Amino acid sequence: MAASKKPYRRLPGKKSQLIGFHTLWAGEDHLLQIHSQRIREEYKRYYYKDIQAVYLRQTARMKIESFILGGLAAGFLLLAWFDLAPVWTYTMASIMGAGLLVNLLRGPTCECHIQTFVRREKLPSLYRIRTAQKALKIIKPMVYETQGRVTSAMLEEAGEKGLPREPPTLESNPVPAPAPAGKSRIHPTLFSLLLVSGLAAAADISFQHVVFPLVWVGTISAAVVCVIIALVKQYEVKTAKGIQTLTWISLVFLCMELVMGYGLYMYVLFTNLDTAYNQWESFLVFSSLSPAEKPIIFAAFGFSAAGGLLLGMVGLFLVLKAGSRRKAVRPRPSPTLEPVAASDS
């Protein structure tokens, strides 16, 4: 006996709340929105023949969440640096950093509303642009199959009868496209900081001086802030594909730098217990360690120098290349012709 066909198909997207969650399902002739509150459920149906439009509006929620998670991660890292036993603070910083990475990977947020003949309703489960666009790809054919698709012949006939020629669209208010590529300051700043951190790490391998570790720590900390801002900006301003990819690589590199820095800190702490209660003394001991005598120090600063120099130089090259390309394609104003006075001859 053939298996019975399932009456509903689960659409992408799920909005979890403190109590319950929202989901959207596609049936044969309608959409079904379910609000489950664990002990009871609420249902709303939207028939395909009644759907007039679906509105998507991008929101700033992803940006706000990213800055909050990034700020908390940086704050816990700062506490870990000044704490004697920074295990729990470093764990919290890792959790916040993982949440930040997941939030950035999921993409920009939005509000989605569906317009019918009766009213406009919000679809809470479609709160990410990427998820909403996937769901619309499934909904569109069902709506067109029910309502019919407008053809060029129908538009011509409507024009002859004096009717409006504007065809109905399922997305009457689509998400705006990214802004045209403009001059960005955050990406050059990020790659410049990576370049300086690589130079500081390389200099510390040859010259053991307290200045170079200080510059290395400062530039790495500033680069962590810049890479978060750059990843958020990439969703708002059109950025070259190579720069986007390199920014994600820079995020991974900086995370490895933070883990490496924490490991070096713990190494200095346990090998010099007499300076454990003095942060500055521990830092001076760390800066006085010779990479030639300590392979772990040489490996750490060699990795930092190679990665920082490579990412910094390649990133600045791509930024300059993108800038020159924008200048090349910039439209020039057409020359104006001045009227020539008629001669008497």
Order of alpha helices (4+ residues) and beta strands (2+ residues): beta-beta-beta-beta-beta-alpha-alpha-beta-beta-alpha-alpha-alpha-alpha-alpha-alpha-alpha
